[in-house]
Amino acid sequence: MDRLTEQMQKLDALMARAEQLRRQAHKGEDDFQRRMTLMYLAQTLDKAASEADELAL
């Protein structure tokens, strides 16, 4: 497997995790739980953006 394919798979996994966290945030039982989930979502999206930037180079 080449490097580009590996990076695309990693990006796909990060985006799938981001979608999972987004859905989880909507189902949060209280504000604290939703805020924590949104914080993890922001971190995941930041990692995905970094991966996408690396792919673009």
Secondary structure, DSSP 4 states (H G I P E B T S, - for coil): --HHHHHHHHHHHHHHHHHHHHHHHHT-SSHHHHHHHHHHHHHHHHHHHHHHHHHH-
